[in-house]
Amino acid sequence: MERRILAVAEGRFSPLKSKTANGAIAYLPGEVVGVVDSTKAGMTAQQVLGYGGDIPILRNIEEGIRLHPTHMLIGIAPPGGRLPEIWRDLIRESIKARLHILSGLHTILSDDAEFTALAREYNISITDYRKISPESEVVAKGTWLNRKTNVVLSVGTDCNIGKMTTILEIQKDLVQRGVKSDFVATGQTGMMIRGRGVAVDSLIGDYIAGAIELEIDRSVAEGYEYVLVEGQGALTHMGYSSVTLGLLHGTMPDAMILCHQPTRLKDDYGLVLPGLKSIIPLHEGIVGFFRETKVIAIGLNSVGLSDEESQAVADRITQETGLPAVDAFRFSPKKLTDALLNYFTTRDH
């Protein structure tokens, strides 16, 4: 089936509050036919996000149906990942319109008796990206000890700061350069883009490291030279640090890309974000207990900055840290990809 996605982001379509819809627009070209958000109806994705072209923003599901979608995507990732009660009507309406449902919520829609009954009645499927397969419930075995493939993990100074976007841009650049590289998805949006992966924030704590190790082993067995892993959470975020630590231990990365939003000074608890000079050694030290690793570049999320301001901030960060920095999505990932390849070439010789 040719997939035509109607992304629902009611009341939240924006650069930072609808990352699932945004990821689909950016990395599934031609698949998203419209976005539902009554508060921005009449605008386009380009006007709201700065990309996405003339994808229309619609008032409701009924308007979206006129675009002949095949799938409805829940395009938000609210704190805690639970289904807002007021969205049940949107899901019912979508199923009755015979749209297949794509969901990255912690609320597993395919376990909901009402939704599954409707899905059977209207002959549609419900895909829950955060529904964990039993094969992912494993404890880490330490396969990194004998691993030859280069593994890179994106980490961040905060949550929702561009870890997936930055690593996807680098991976795309590597492929264009003829390097056999894979992207390992660890969250719902990345899984939708890649077509596989594991939503690590839905795992029992004991299994986070093992599940991501299993995904990396899968890519290694397929012969990839580089495996680029999508980061989650932040070590210094008091709500979501545990998933970051599990990813660090599960990947045991050879190198890391640190993602940072210069305009964000505090996290969602109102706590001041750490400086780059403290956050870099923190990540290197946690993995360094087991093996040598380095933060080799900084990927910027320059929302709120002009192109000129973004480039000026990148230059300042490079002077401060000695690491190349750039907004890979807005400009080009070349600096970051070059840093990655240079690091491994130097290390291996």
Contacts in CASP RR format, 6 or more apart in sequence:
PFRMAT RR
TARGET T0000
AUTHOR 0000-0000-0000
METHOD contacts of the structure
MODEL  1
MERRILAVAEGRFSPLKSKTANGAIAYLPGEVVGVVDSTKAGMTAQQVLG
YGGDIPILRNIEEGIRLHPTHMLIGIAPPGGRLPEIWRDLIRESIKARLH
ILSGLHTILSDDAEFTALAREYNISITDYRKISPESEVVAKGTWLNRKTN
VVLSVGTDCNIGKMTTILEIQKDLVQRGVKSDFVATGQTGMMIRGRGVAV
DSLIGDYIAGAIELEIDRSVAEGYEYVLVEGQGALTHMGYSSVTLGLLHG
TMPDAMILCHQPTRLKDDYGLVLPGLKSIIPLHEGIVGFFRETKVIAIGL
NSVGLSDEESQAVADRITQETGLPAVDAFRFSPKKLTDALLNYFTTRDH
1 70 0 8 1.000
2 70 0 8 1.000
3 28 0 8 1.000
3 31 0 8 1.000
3 70 0 8 1.000
3 71 0 8 1.000
4 31 0 8 1.000
4 33 0 8 1.000
4 67 0 8 1.000
4 68 0 8 1.000
4 69 0 8 1.000
4 70 0 8 1.000
4 71 0 8 1.000
5 24 0 8 1.000
5 28 0 8 1.000
5 31 0 8 1.000
5 32 0 8 1.000
5 33 0 8 1.000
5 34 0 8 1.000
5 69 0 8 1.000
5 70 0 8 1.000
5 71 0 8 1.000
5 72 0 8 1.000
5 73 0 8 1.000
5 102 0 8 1.000
6 32 0 8 1.000
6 33 0 8 1.000
6 34 0 8 1.000
6 35 0 8 1.000
6 36 0 8 1.000
6 61 0 8 1.000
6 64 0 8 1.000
6 65 0 8 1.000
6 67 0 8 1.000
6 69 0 8 1.000
6 71 0 8 1.000
6 72 0 8 1.000
6 73 0 8 1.000
6 94 0 8 1.000
6 99 0 8 1.000
7 18 0 8 1.000
7 20 0 8 1.000
7 21 0 8 1.000
7 24 0 8 1.000
7 25 0 8 1.000
7 32 0 8 1.000
7 34 0 8 1.000
7 35 0 8 1.000
7 36 0 8 1.000
7 72 0 8 1.000
7 73 0 8 1.000
7 75 0 8 1.000
8 21 0 8 1.000
8 35 0 8 1.000
8 36 0 8 1.000
8 37 0 8 1.000
8 61 0 8 1.000
8 72 0 8 1.000
8 73 0 8 1.000
8 74 0 8 1.000
8 75 0 8 1.000
8 76 0 8 1.000
8 87 0 8 1.000
8 90 0 8 1.000
8 94 0 8 1.000
9 17 0 8 1.000
9 18 0 8 1.000
9 21 0 8 1.000
9 35 0 8 1.000
9 36 0 8 1.000
9 37 0 8 1.000
9 75 0 8 1.000
9 76 0 8 1.000
10 36 0 8 1.000
10 37 0 8 1.000
10 38 0 8 1.000
10 39 0 8 1.000
10 87 0 8 1.000
10 90 0 8 1.000
11 37 0 8 1.000
11 38 0 8 1.000
11 39 0 8 1.000
11 40 0 8 1.000
12 18 0 8 1.000
12 37 0 8 1.000
12 76 0 8 1.000
12 78 0 8 1.000
13 21 0 8 1.000
13 35 0 8 1.000
13 37 0 8 1.000
13 39 0 8 1.000
13 40 0 8 1.000
13 48 0 8 1.000
13 57 0 8 1.000
14 48 0 8 1.000
14 49 0 8 1.000
15 22 0 8 1.000
15 48 0 8 1.000
15 49 0 8 1.000
15 50 0 8 1.000
15 303 0 8 1.000
16 160 0 8 1.000
16 303 0 8 1.000
17 76 0 8 1.000
18 37 0 8 1.000
18 75 0 8 1.000
18 76 0 8 1.000
19 76 0 8 1.000
19 77 0 8 1.000
19 160 0 8 1.000
19 189 0 8 1.000
20 73 0 8 1.000
20 74 0 8 1.000
20 75 0 8 1.000
20 76 0 8 1.000
20 77 0 8 1.000
20 104 0 8 1.000
20 188 0 8 1.000
20 189 0 8 1.000
20 192 0 8 1.000
21 32 0 8 1.000
21 35 0 8 1.000
21 73 0 8 1.000
21 75 0 8 1.000
21 76 0 8 1.000
22 49 0 8 1.000
23 164 0 8 1.000
23 165 0 8 1.000
23 189 0 8 1.000
23 190 0 8 1.000
23 193 0 8 1.000
24 31 0 8 1.000
24 32 0 8 1.000
24 73 0 8 1.000
24 75 0 8 1.000
24 189 0 8 1.000
24 192 0 8 1.000
24 193 0 8 1.000
25 32 0 8 1.000
25 35 0 8 1.000
25 45 0 8 1.000
25 49 0 8 1.000
25 51 0 8 1.000
25 52 0 8 1.000
25 55 0 8 1.000
26 51 0 8 1.000
26 52 0 8 1.000
26 165 0 8 1.000
26 329 0 8 1.000
27 168 0 8 1.000
27 193 0 8 1.000
28 192 0 8 1.000
28 193 0 8 1.000
32 45 0 8 1.000
32 55 0 8 1.000
32 73 0 8 1.000
33 55 0 8 1.000
33 64 0 8 1.000
33 67 0 8 1.000
33 68 0 8 1.000
33 69 0 8 1.000
34 45 0 8 1.000
34 55 0 8 1.000
34 56 0 8 1.000
34 57 0 8 1.000
34 58 0 8 1.000
34 64 0 8 1.000
34 67 0 8 1.000
34 69 0 8 1.000
35 45 0 8 1.000
35 55 0 8 1.000
35 56 0 8 1.000
35 57 0 8 1.000
35 58 0 8 1.000
36 57 0 8 1.000
36 58 0 8 1.000
36 59 0 8 1.000
36 60 0 8 1.000
36 61 0 8 1.000
36 63 0 8 1.000
36 64 0 8 1.000
36 90 0 8 1.000
37 57 0 8 1.000
37 58 0 8 1.000
38 59 0 8 1.000
38 60 0 8 1.000
40 48 0 8 1.000
40 57 0 8 1.000
41 57 0 8 1.000
41 58 0 8 1.000
41 59 0 8 1.000
41 63 0 8 1.000
42 56 0 8 1.000
42 57 0 8 1.000
42 58 0 8 1.000
43 57 0 8 1.000
44 52 0 8 1.000
44 53 0 8 1.000
44 54 0 8 1.000
44 55 0 8 1.000
44 56 0 8 1.000
44 57 0 8 1.000
45 51 0 8 1.000
45 52 0 8 1.000
45 53 0 8 1.000
45 54 0 8 1.000
45 55 0 8 1.000
45 57 0 8 1.000
46 52 0 8 1.000
46 53 0 8 1.000
46 54 0 8 1.000
46 55 0 8 1.000
48 57 0 8 1.000
56 67 0 8 1.000
58 64 0 8 1.000
58 67 0 8 1.000
61 72 0 8 1.000
61 90 0 8 1.000
61 93 0 8 1.000
61 94 0 8 1.000
61 97 0 8 1.000
62 93 0 8 1.000
65 97 0 8 1.000
69 99 0 8 1.000
70 99 0 8 1.000
70 100 0 8 1.000
71 99 0 8 1.000
71 100 0 8 1.000
71 101 0 8 1.000
71 102 0 8 1.000
72 90 0 8 1.000
72 91 0 8 1.000
72 94 0 8 1.000
72 99 0 8 1.000
72 100 0 8 1.000
72 101 0 8 1.000
72 102 0 8 1.000
73 102 0 8 1.000
73 103 0 8 1.000
73 192 0 8 1.000
74 83 0 8 1.000
74 87 0 8 1.000
74 91 0 8 1.000
74 101 0 8 1.000
74 102 0 8 1.000
74 103 0 8 1.000
74 104 0 8 1.000
74 105 0 8 1.000
77 104 0 8 1.000
77 105 0 8 1.000
77 160 0 8 1.000
77 188 0 8 1.000
77 189 0 8 1.000
78 84 0 8 1.000
79 268 0 8 1.000
80 106 0 8 1.000
81 104 0 8 1.000
81 105 0 8 1.000
81 106 0 8 1.000
81 107 0 8 1.000
82 105 0 8 1.000
82 106 0 8 1.000
82 107 0 8 1.000
83 91 0 8 1.000
83 105 0 8 1.000
83 107 0 8 1.000
83 109 0 8 1.000
91 101 0 8 1.000
91 109 0 8 1.000
91 115 0 8 1.000
92 114 0 8 1.000
92 115 0 8 1.000
92 118 0 8 1.000
94 101 0 8 1.000
95 101 0 8 1.000
95 115 0 8 1.000
95 118 0 8 1.000
95 119 0 8 1.000
95 122 0 8 1.000
95 124 0 8 1.000
96 118 0 8 1.000
96 122 0 8 1.000
98 122 0 8 1.000
98 123 0 8 1.000
98 124 0 8 1.000
99 124 0 8 1.000
100 124 0 8 1.000
100 125 0 8 1.000
100 126 0 8 1.000
100 127 0 8 1.000
101 109 0 8 1.000
101 115 0 8 1.000
101 119 0 8 1.000
101 124 0 8 1.000
101 125 0 8 1.000
101 126 0 8 1.000
101 127 0 8 1.000
102 127 0 8 1.000
102 129 0 8 1.000
102 192 0 8 1.000
103 109 0 8 1.000
103 126 0 8 1.000
103 127 0 8 1.000
103 128 0 8 1.000
103 129 0 8 1.000
103 130 0 8 1.000
103 188 0 8 1.000
104 128 0 8 1.000
104 129 0 8 1.000
104 130 0 8 1.000
104 188 0 8 1.000
104 189 0 8 1.000
104 199 0 8 1.000
105 128 0 8 1.000
105 130 0 8 1.000
105 188 0 8 1.000
106 130 0 8 1.000
106 201 0 8 1.000
106 202 0 8 1.000
108 128 0 8 1.000
108 130 0 8 1.000
108 131 0 8 1.000
109 115 0 8 1.000
109 126 0 8 1.000
109 128 0 8 1.000
110 116 0 8 1.000
110 119 0 8 1.000
110 126 0 8 1.000
110 127 0 8 1.000
110 128 0 8 1.000
110 131 0 8 1.000
111 128 0 8 1.000
111 131 0 8 1.000
115 126 0 8 1.000
116 126 0 8 1.000
119 125 0 8 1.000
119 126 0 8 1.000
129 187 0 8 1.000
129 188 0 8 1.000
129 191 0 8 1.000
129 192 0 8 1.000
129 199 0 8 1.000
130 187 0 8 1.000
130 188 0 8 1.000
130 199 0 8 1.000
130 201 0 8 1.000
130 202 0 8 1.000
131 202 0 8 1.000
132 198 0 8 1.000
132 199 0 8 1.000
132 202 0 8 1.000
132 203 0 8 1.000
133 198 0 8 1.000
135 214 0 8 1.000
136 198 0 8 1.000
136 203 0 8 1.000
136 207 0 8 1.000
136 211 0 8 1.000
136 214 0 8 1.000
137 203 0 8 1.000
137 204 0 8 1.000
137 207 0 8 1.000
137 211 0 8 1.000
138 207 0 8 1.000
138 210 0 8 1.000
138 211 0 8 1.000
138 213 0 8 1.000
138 214 0 8 1.000
139 206 0 8 1.000
139 207 0 8 1.000
139 209 0 8 1.000
139 210 0 8 1.000
140 209 0 8 1.000
140 210 0 8 1.000
140 213 0 8 1.000
140 249 0 8 1.000
140 250 0 8 1.000
141 210 0 8 1.000
141 213 0 8 1.000
142 213 0 8 1.000
142 252 0 8 1.000
143 213 0 8 1.000
143 216 0 8 1.000
143 217 0 8 1.000
144 151 0 8 1.000
144 213 0 8 1.000
144 250 0 8 1.000
144 251 0 8 1.000
144 252 0 8 1.000
144 291 0 8 1.000
147 216 0 8 1.000
147 220 0 8 1.000
148 220 0 8 1.000
149 216 0 8 1.000
149 219 0 8 1.000
149 220 0 8 1.000
149 223 0 8 1.000
149 224 0 8 1.000
149 225 0 8 1.000
149 226 0 8 1.000
149 227 0 8 1.000
150 225 0 8 1.000
150 226 0 8 1.000
150 227 0 8 1.000
150 254 0 8 1.000
150 255 0 8 1.000
150 344 0 8 1.000
151 216 0 8 1.000
151 226 0 8 1.000
151 227 0 8 1.000
151 228 0 8 1.000
151 229 0 8 1.000
151 251 0 8 1.000
151 252 0 8 1.000
151 253 0 8 1.000
151 254 0 8 1.000
152 167 0 8 1.000
152 170 0 8 1.000
152 226 0 8 1.000
152 227 0 8 1.000
152 228 0 8 1.000
152 229 0 8 1.000
152 253 0 8 1.000
152 254 0 8 1.000
152 255 0 8 1.000
152 256 0 8 1.000
152 257 0 8 1.000
152 340 0 8 1.000
153 229 0 8 1.000
153 231 0 8 1.000
153 247 0 8 1.000
153 248 0 8 1.000
153 251 0 8 1.000
153 253 0 8 1.000
153 255 0 8 1.000
153 256 0 8 1.000
153 257 0 8 1.000
154 162 0 8 1.000
154 163 0 8 1.000
154 164 0 8 1.000
154 166 0 8 1.000
154 167 0 8 1.000
154 228 0 8 1.000
154 229 0 8 1.000
154 230 0 8 1.000
154 231 0 8 1.000
154 256 0 8 1.000
154 257 0 8 1.000
154 258 0 8 1.000
154 259 0 8 1.000
155 163 0 8 1.000
155 231 0 8 1.000
155 234 0 8 1.000
155 235 0 8 1.000
155 244 0 8 1.000
155 248 0 8 1.000
155 256 0 8 1.000
155 257 0 8 1.000
155 258 0 8 1.000
155 259 0 8 1.000
155 283 0 8 1.000
155 295 0 8 1.000
156 163 0 8 1.000
156 231 0 8 1.000
156 233 0 8 1.000
156 234 0 8 1.000
156 258 0 8 1.000
156 259 0 8 1.000
156 260 0 8 1.000
156 279 0 8 1.000
157 234 0 8 1.000
157 236 0 8 1.000
157 258 0 8 1.000
157 259 0 8 1.000
157 260 0 8 1.000
157 261 0 8 1.000
157 264 0 8 1.000
157 273 0 8 1.000
157 274 0 8 1.000
157 275 0 8 1.000
157 276 0 8 1.000
157 279 0 8 1.000
158 233 0 8 1.000
158 234 0 8 1.000
158 236 0 8 1.000
158 237 0 8 1.000
158 261 0 8 1.000
158 264 0 8 1.000
158 267 0 8 1.000
158 273 0 8 1.000
159 233 0 8 1.000
159 234 0 8 1.000
159 237 0 8 1.000
159 240 0 8 1.000
159 267 0 8 1.000
159 268 0 8 1.000
161 234 0 8 1.000
161 259 0 8 1.000
161 260 0 8 1.000
161 261 0 8 1.000
161 264 0 8 1.000
161 301 0 8 1.000
162 259 0 8 1.000
162 261 0 8 1.000
162 299 0 8 1.000
162 301 0 8 1.000
163 230 0 8 1.000
163 231 0 8 1.000
163 232 0 8 1.000
163 233 0 8 1.000
163 259 0 8 1.000
164 185 0 8 1.000
164 187 0 8 1.000
164 189 0 8 1.000
164 190 0 8 1.000
164 230 0 8 1.000
164 231 0 8 1.000
165 301 0 8 1.000
165 328 0 8 1.000
165 329 0 8 1.000
166 257 0 8 1.000
166 259 0 8 1.000
166 299 0 8 1.000
166 328 0 8 1.000
166 329 0 8 1.000
166 333 0 8 1.000
166 336 0 8 1.000
167 183 0 8 1.000
167 228 0 8 1.000
167 229 0 8 1.000
167 230 0 8 1.000
167 231 0 8 1.000
167 257 0 8 1.000
168 183 0 8 1.000
168 190 0 8 1.000
168 193 0 8 1.000
168 230 0 8 1.000
169 328 0 8 1.000
169 329 0 8 1.000
169 333 0 8 1.000
169 336 0 8 1.000
170 228 0 8 1.000
170 257 0 8 1.000
170 328 0 8 1.000
170 333 0 8 1.000
170 336 0 8 1.000
170 337 0 8 1.000
170 340 0 8 1.000
171 181 0 8 1.000
171 182 0 8 1.000
171 183 0 8 1.000
171 226 0 8 1.000
171 228 0 8 1.000
172 333 0 8 1.000
173 332 0 8 1.000
173 333 0 8 1.000
173 334 0 8 1.000
173 336 0 8 1.000
173 337 0 8 1.000
174 181 0 8 1.000
174 226 0 8 1.000
174 228 0 8 1.000
174 337 0 8 1.000
174 340 0 8 1.000
175 181 0 8 1.000
177 337 0 8 1.000
179 225 0 8 1.000
179 226 0 8 1.000
179 341 0 8 1.000
180 223 0 8 1.000
180 224 0 8 1.000
180 225 0 8 1.000
180 226 0 8 1.000
181 224 0 8 1.000
181 225 0 8 1.000
181 226 0 8 1.000
181 227 0 8 1.000
181 228 0 8 1.000
182 219 0 8 1.000
182 222 0 8 1.000
182 224 0 8 1.000
182 226 0 8 1.000
182 227 0 8 1.000
182 228 0 8 1.000
183 190 0 8 1.000
183 193 0 8 1.000
183 194 0 8 1.000
183 228 0 8 1.000
183 230 0 8 1.000
184 194 0 8 1.000
184 197 0 8 1.000
184 212 0 8 1.000
184 215 0 8 1.000
184 216 0 8 1.000
184 219 0 8 1.000
184 227 0 8 1.000
184 228 0 8 1.000
184 229 0 8 1.000
184 230 0 8 1.000
185 191 0 8 1.000
185 193 0 8 1.000
185 194 0 8 1.000
185 195 0 8 1.000
185 196 0 8 1.000
185 197 0 8 1.000
185 198 0 8 1.000
185 230 0 8 1.000
186 197 0 8 1.000
186 198 0 8 1.000
186 199 0 8 1.000
186 200 0 8 1.000
186 212 0 8 1.000
186 215 0 8 1.000
186 229 0 8 1.000
186 230 0 8 1.000
186 231 0 8 1.000
186 232 0 8 1.000
186 247 0 8 1.000
187 197 0 8 1.000
187 198 0 8 1.000
187 199 0 8 1.000
187 200 0 8 1.000
187 201 0 8 1.000
187 230 0 8 1.000
187 232 0 8 1.000
188 199 0 8 1.000
190 197 0 8 1.000
190 230 0 8 1.000
191 197 0 8 1.000
191 198 0 8 1.000
191 199 0 8 1.000
197 215 0 8 1.000
198 211 0 8 1.000
198 212 0 8 1.000
198 214 0 8 1.000
198 215 0 8 1.000
200 208 0 8 1.000
200 211 0 8 1.000
200 212 0 8 1.000
200 232 0 8 1.000
200 243 0 8 1.000
200 246 0 8 1.000
200 247 0 8 1.000
201 232 0 8 1.000
201 240 0 8 1.000
201 243 0 8 1.000
203 211 0 8 1.000
205 242 0 8 1.000
205 246 0 8 1.000
208 242 0 8 1.000
208 243 0 8 1.000
208 246 0 8 1.000
208 247 0 8 1.000
208 250 0 8 1.000
209 246 0 8 1.000
209 247 0 8 1.000
209 249 0 8 1.000
209 250 0 8 1.000
210 250 0 8 1.000
212 229 0 8 1.000
212 246 0 8 1.000
212 247 0 8 1.000
212 250 0 8 1.000
212 251 0 8 1.000
213 250 0 8 1.000
213 251 0 8 1.000
215 229 0 8 1.000
216 227 0 8 1.000
216 229 0 8 1.000
216 250 0 8 1.000
216 251 0 8 1.000
219 227 0 8 1.000
220 227 0 8 1.000
226 340 0 8 1.000
229 247 0 8 1.000
229 251 0 8 1.000
229 253 0 8 1.000
231 244 0 8 1.000
231 247 0 8 1.000
232 240 0 8 1.000
232 243 0 8 1.000
232 244 0 8 1.000
232 247 0 8 1.000
233 240 0 8 1.000
233 241 0 8 1.000
233 243 0 8 1.000
233 244 0 8 1.000
234 240 0 8 1.000
234 241 0 8 1.000
234 244 0 8 1.000
234 267 0 8 1.000
235 241 0 8 1.000
235 244 0 8 1.000
235 245 0 8 1.000
235 248 0 8 1.000
235 279 0 8 1.000
235 282 0 8 1.000
235 283 0 8 1.000
235 286 0 8 1.000
236 267 0 8 1.000
236 273 0 8 1.000
236 274 0 8 1.000
236 279 0 8 1.000
236 282 0 8 1.000
237 244 0 8 1.000
237 267 0 8 1.000
238 269 0 8 1.000
238 271 0 8 1.000
239 269 0 8 1.000
245 286 0 8 1.000
248 283 0 8 1.000
248 286 0 8 1.000
248 287 0 8 1.000
249 290 0 8 1.000
252 287 0 8 1.000
252 290 0 8 1.000
252 291 0 8 1.000
252 293 0 8 1.000
253 287 0 8 1.000
253 293 0 8 1.000
254 293 0 8 1.000
254 344 0 8 1.000
254 347 0 8 1.000
255 293 0 8 1.000
255 294 0 8 1.000
255 295 0 8 1.000
255 296 0 8 1.000
255 340 0 8 1.000
255 343 0 8 1.000
255 344 0 8 1.000
256 283 0 8 1.000
256 284 0 8 1.000
256 287 0 8 1.000
256 293 0 8 1.000
256 294 0 8 1.000
256 295 0 8 1.000
256 296 0 8 1.000
257 295 0 8 1.000
257 296 0 8 1.000
257 297 0 8 1.000
257 298 0 8 1.000
257 299 0 8 1.000
257 336 0 8 1.000
257 340 0 8 1.000
258 276 0 8 1.000
258 279 0 8 1.000
258 280 0 8 1.000
258 283 0 8 1.000
258 295 0 8 1.000
258 297 0 8 1.000
258 298 0 8 1.000
258 299 0 8 1.000
258 323 0 8 1.000
259 298 0 8 1.000
259 299 0 8 1.000
259 300 0 8 1.000
259 301 0 8 1.000
260 276 0 8 1.000
260 298 0 8 1.000
260 299 0 8 1.000
260 300 0 8 1.000
260 301 0 8 1.000
260 317 0 8 1.000
260 325 0 8 1.000
261 300 0 8 1.000
261 301 0 8 1.000
261 302 0 8 1.000
261 303 0 8 1.000
262 300 0 8 1.000
262 302 0 8 1.000
262 305 0 8 1.000
262 313 0 8 1.000
262 317 0 8 1.000
263 302 0 8 1.000
263 303 0 8 1.000
263 304 0 8 1.000
263 305 0 8 1.000
264 273 0 8 1.000
265 272 0 8 1.000
265 273 0 8 1.000
266 272 0 8 1.000
266 273 0 8 1.000
267 273 0 8 1.000
274 282 0 8 1.000
276 298 0 8 1.000
276 317 0 8 1.000
276 320 0 8 1.000
276 321 0 8 1.000
277 320 0 8 1.000
277 321 0 8 1.000
280 295 0 8 1.000
280 321 0 8 1.000
283 295 0 8 1.000
284 293 0 8 1.000
284 294 0 8 1.000
284 295 0 8 1.000
287 293 0 8 1.000
294 343 0 8 1.000
295 323 0 8 1.000
296 323 0 8 1.000
296 339 0 8 1.000
296 340 0 8 1.000
296 343 0 8 1.000
297 323 0 8 1.000
297 324 0 8 1.000
297 325 0 8 1.000
297 335 0 8 1.000
297 336 0 8 1.000
297 339 0 8 1.000
297 340 0 8 1.000
298 317 0 8 1.000
298 321 0 8 1.000
298 323 0 8 1.000
298 324 0 8 1.000
298 325 0 8 1.000
299 325 0 8 1.000
299 326 0 8 1.000
299 327 0 8 1.000
299 328 0 8 1.000
299 336 0 8 1.000
300 310 0 8 1.000
300 313 0 8 1.000
300 314 0 8 1.000
300 317 0 8 1.000
300 325 0 8 1.000
300 326 0 8 1.000
300 327 0 8 1.000
300 328 0 8 1.000
301 327 0 8 1.000
302 309 0 8 1.000
302 310 0 8 1.000
302 313 0 8 1.000
302 327 0 8 1.000
302 330 0 8 1.000
305 313 0 8 1.000
307 330 0 8 1.000
307 331 0 8 1.000
310 327 0 8 1.000
310 330 0 8 1.000
310 331 0 8 1.000
311 331 0 8 1.000
313 325 0 8 1.000
314 325 0 8 1.000
314 326 0 8 1.000
314 327 0 8 1.000
315 325 0 8 1.000
317 323 0 8 1.000
317 325 0 8 1.000
318 324 0 8 1.000
318 325 0 8 1.000
323 339 0 8 1.000
324 335 0 8 1.000
324 336 0 8 1.000
324 338 0 8 1.000
324 339 0 8 1.000
325 335 0 8 1.000
326 332 0 8 1.000
326 333 0 8 1.000
326 334 0 8 1.000
326 335 0 8 1.000
326 336 0 8 1.000
328 336 0 8 1.000
END
